[in-house]
Amino acid sequence: MPGAAEAVVQLRARIAARPAEVGLHHQLGRLLQALGRLDEAAKAFEAALALQPRVGELHRNLAEVVRFAEGDPRLAAMARLAAEPLRDSDRISLGFALGKAYGDLGRHEAAFRSVQDACRLMRANIDYDEAGTLAMFERMAGLFTAEALAERAGQGEPSDAPIFILGMPRSGSTLVEQVLAAHPDVAAGGELTLFRDIAAAMLGQPERALSLDVAGLRAIGARYLQATMGLTQGRARFTDKMPANFLMVGLIHLVLPNARIIHTVRDPVDTCLSCYATLFGDGQLYSYDLGELGRHYRAYRRLMDHWRAVLPPGVMLDIVYEDVVADLEGQARRLVDHCGLPWDPACRQFQSAERPVWTASAAQVRQPLYASSRSRWRPPAEDLAPLIEGLGPAAGEVDKSRLQSAPG
């Protein structure tokens, strides 16, 4: 991506002029990480840490782009820092960094304890309305019924340009976007809040969508397409990879009936533990307590079951992360076919894409796929109990018989 490459050059020039400015090294590291240039990113974060070694965020950024080995002095430095008085924000970031480092070493008990301490501190510093969140899930299912969708079938904006990729965070959505973005007809939009923001501005409350006429429904779709126009880069299709759009599947289908929807699915416990081990930049407030995380996942899965039951065939495709790992080309072909596109071999080489990736999976999607990503670490049963209780019947492996496939 020329714009990003040029930004790297400009940042390096600014660093040469002001080498003691920590923020410039940090910006350079984040950009290089997004571009998949992980060794260079590590050097940039190390340069920042040399100037400010007590900043937890810098340690966490570095941990995301390196693999630790026994005796690594960077791990020793983090362990020493963890024993000192720190601000909550630095201690939280440092805890996630230590969790990643201990996980690399296979020290799973230490990894979990570091993450657990960080999550407890994080949870104490945020305000999460669990009851309100879960009630919204039920509200959306109650509004967008099979009858409501059938009565308004085909009334929205007819464009088929958008491809919505959604589901739980850490379920493979970034991987799916990378596969599709390797196709010459698809531009990657990344995690967009545009649909949610436009719907909120034009509707106020989701109930109002059910009283709109054809012009009203199309106006929402048209506004969204106008707002995303700059993302297409001259390509016919584009992705919108906002995981939380799973809440709005019914509304998406009403206003953009020809848009394709891809739902990414991964082993429930692996998904939740991966969320728990991630310090998200924004949102996902449910992810710092295992019980709340499990209950959120269970409610999300009920809502996705609802969408499968009410959507017309061919609108939504479930893609199982473990299946992509086991058979990349077979699943890539399913994705491309679902979007109505011709197969392109470039989709096999997703990790070579040069576009920036700004999600928590930025480092992982630059690597070849390995089955070891499944069940990477599991805490002792007594520590896992709140999650398993929260998940309830959703705690088992993905039941593929309940998932929806592309027709044909």
SVG drawing of the C-alpha trace seen along z (x, -y; Angstrom):
<svg xmlns="http://www.w3.org/2000/svg" viewBox="-45 -17 64 49">
<polyline fill="none" stroke="black" stroke-width="0.4" points="0.0,0.0 1.9,-3.1 0.3,-5.4 1.5,-3.3 4.9,-2.8 5.3,-6.5 4.2,-7.1 7.0,-4.7 9.5,-6.8 8.2,-10.0 8.2,-8.7 11.8,-7.5 12.8,-11.0 11.0,-12.6 12.8,-10.2 16.1,-11.0 15.4,-14.7 14.0,-14.0 15.4,-10.6 14.3,-11.2 10.6,-11.5 9.1,-8.3 5.8,-8.8 7.4,-8.7 9.1,-5.4 5.7,-4.0 3.9,-5.3 6.5,-3.7 6.2,-0.4 2.5,-0.3 2.5,-1.1 5.2,1.5 3.2,4.1 0.1,3.3 2.1,3.8 3.4,7.2 7.0,6.0 7.3,7.5 11.1,7.5 11.3,3.8 8.3,3.2 10.1,4.9 13.1,2.6 10.9,-0.5 9.2,0.6 12.6,1.5 13.8,-2.0 10.8,-3.5 11.3,-1.3 15.0,-2.4 13.6,-5.9 10.7,-5.0 11.1,-1.5 8.2,-1.9 5.4,-2.3 3.3,0.9 1.8,0.3 5.2,0.4 6.0,3.7 2.6,5.1 3.2,3.8 6.6,5.5 5.3,8.7 2.7,8.9 5.4,8.9 8.1,11.1 8.3,14.7 10.0,15.2 12.5,17.9 13.9,18.9 16.4,16.4 15.0,13.6 16.2,10.4 13.0,8.6 11.0,11.0 13.3,10.5 12.8,6.7 9.0,7.1 9.2,9.3 11.3,6.8 9.0,4.0 5.9,5.9 7.4,5.9 7.5,2.2 4.7,-0.4 2.9,-1.3 -0.1,-3.1 -3.1,-0.8 -2.9,-1.4 0.7,-0.3 0.1,2.7 -2.8,3.8 -0.7,3.6 2.2,5.3 0.0,8.2 -1.2,8.9 2.4,8.7 3.6,11.1 0.8,13.4 1.9,13.5 5.5,14.1 4.8,16.9 2.5,18.5 5.3,18.5 7.4,20.4 4.6,22.9 4.3,21.7 0.6,21.7 -0.1,21.4 2.0,18.2 0.4,16.9 -3.1,17.3 -2.2,15.8 -0.7,12.7 -3.7,12.3 -6.2,12.9 -4.6,10.2 -4.6,7.8 -8.3,8.6 -9.3,8.1 -7.7,4.7 -9.2,3.8 -12.7,4.9 -12.4,2.7 -11.7,-0.3 -14.6,0.0 -18.4,-0.2 -20.1,2.6 -23.9,3.0 -24.3,6.7 -28.1,6.7 -28.6,4.0 -26.3,5.6 -28.0,9.0 -31.4,7.4 -30.5,5.7 -29.7,9.1 -33.2,10.3 -34.7,7.0 -33.1,7.4 -34.3,10.9 -37.8,9.9 -37.9,7.1 -36.4,8.7 -38.5,11.8 -39.0,14.0 -42.3,12.3 -40.8,8.8 -38.0,9.6 -40.3,11.4 -42.8,8.5 -40.0,6.1 -38.0,8.5 -35.9,6.8 -37.1,3.3 -33.6,2.0 -30.7,0.5 -30.0,3.2 -26.2,2.9 -24.2,6.1 -20.9,4.3 -20.7,4.8 -19.5,8.0 -20.1,8.0 -17.8,10.2 -19.0,10.5 -19.1,12.7 -17.2,12.8 -13.8,11.1 -10.9,13.5 -12.9,16.0 -11.0,15.7 -12.7,12.6 -9.4,10.9 -8.1,14.1 -11.3,14.2 -10.9,10.6 -7.3,11.2 -8.3,14.1 -11.0,12.1 -8.9,9.0 -6.3,11.0 -9.0,11.3 -8.5,8.6 -12.2,7.6 -12.4,7.1 -11.1,4.1 -10.6,4.5 -12.5,2.0 -11.4,3.2 -13.4,2.7 -16.0,0.0 -18.5,-1.6 -20.2,-3.2 -23.3,-1.0 -24.0,-1.3 -23.4,-5.0 -25.6,-5.7 -28.4,-3.5 -28.4,-5.2 -28.4,-8.7 -31.1,-7.9 -33.3,-5.7 -32.7,-6.6 -34.2,-3.3 -34.1,-0.1 -37.9,0.3 -38.3,-2.6 -36.9,-0.5 -40.0,1.6 -42.2,-1.5 -40.0,-2.7 -41.2,-2.5 -39.0,-1.5 -37.5,-5.0 -36.6,-5.1 -34.9,-1.7 -33.0,-2.5 -31.9,-5.9 -30.0,-4.1 -28.3,-1.8 -27.4,-4.6 -26.0,-6.7 -23.8,-3.7 -22.6,-3.2 -21.8,-6.8 -19.8,-6.8 -17.8,-3.7 -17.1,-5.0 -13.5,-5.8 -12.8,-2.2 -13.4,-0.5 -10.2,-1.5 -11.9,-0.9 -12.9,2.6 -16.5,4.0 -16.8,5.3 -15.5,4.3 -15.4,5.9 -16.8,4.4 -15.2,6.5 -16.9,5.2 -17.4,8.2 -20.2,6.5 -22.3,6.1 -23.7,9.6 -26.2,7.6 -27.5,5.9 -27.8,8.7 -31.6,8.3 -31.3,4.6 -28.3,5.1 -30.4,7.5 -33.4,5.1 -31.5,2.1 -28.9,4.0 -30.7,7.2 -28.0,8.2 -25.1,7.8 -23.4,11.0 -22.8,11.8 -20.0,14.0 -20.2,15.3 -16.9,16.5 -17.0,19.3 -14.4,20.8 -14.3,23.3 -16.3,21.4 -13.7,21.9 -10.8,21.0 -12.7,17.9 -13.5,16.8 -10.0,17.4 -8.4,15.6 -10.7,12.6 -9.8,12.8 -6.1,12.7 -6.5,9.6 -6.5,6.0 -8.9,4.5 -8.4,0.9 -12.1,0.1 -15.3,2.0 -15.6,5.7 -16.2,4.6 -17.6,8.1 -14.3,9.8 -12.5,9.1 -14.5,11.4 -14.8,15.0 -18.4,15.4 -19.6,12.3 -17.7,13.4 -19.3,16.8 -22.8,15.3 -22.1,12.9 -21.0,15.7 -24.1,17.8 -26.4,14.8 -24.5,14.1 -24.9,17.7 -28.7,17.6 -28.9,14.5 -26.9,16.1 -29.2,19.1 -32.1,16.7 -30.5,15.0 -30.0,18.4 -33.6,19.2 -35.0,16.0 -32.6,15.1 -33.3,16.3 -30.9,19.1 -27.7,17.8 -27.5,14.5 -25.2,15.7 -22.4,18.2 -20.8,19.7 -17.0,20.2 -15.4,22.3 -11.9,21.2 -10.6,24.7 -11.9,25.7 -9.9,22.8 -6.8,24.0 -7.3,27.6 -8.3,26.7 -7.4,23.2 -8.2,23.5 -11.4,25.4 -12.8,22.8 -11.4,19.9 -13.3,21.3 -16.5,21.4 -16.0,17.7 -15.4,16.6 -18.3,18.5 -20.6,17.2 -19.7,13.7 -20.5,14.5 -16.9,14.0 -14.7,16.1 -12.0,18.1 -8.6,16.4 -5.4,18.3 -4.2,15.1 -6.6,16.0 -4.3,18.8 -1.5,16.4 -3.4,14.1 -0.4,13.7 1.5,11.9 -1.0,9.0 0.7,5.6 -2.3,3.7 -2.2,2.6 -4.1,4.7 -4.9,2.8 -6.7,5.5 -5.4,7.6 -4.7,10.3 -2.2,8.1 0.8,10.4 -1.0,13.7 -2.5,13.1 1.0,12.6 2.0,16.1 1.1,19.4 -1.8,21.3 -1.0,23.9 -3.3,26.3 -1.5,25.3 -3.6,22.2 -6.4,24.4 -6.6,25.0 -3.3,23.0 -3.7,22.7 -6.3,23.7 -6.2,22.8 -6.9,25.4 -10.5,26.6 -11.3,24.6 -10.2,21.4 -12.2,22.2 -15.4,22.9 -16.9,19.4 -16.5,19.4 -18.0,22.9 -20.9,22.0 -21.5,18.8 -21.4,20.6 -23.8,23.3 -24.8,25.5 -22.6,23.3 -19.5,24.7 -19.1,27.7 -17.4,27.7 -19.0,26.0 -22.0,28.0 -21.5,27.8 -24.9,29.4 -26.5,26.2 -24.5,23.8 -25.6,22.4 -23.8,23.0 -23.9,21.4 -26.5,22.9 -25.4,25.4"/>
</svg>
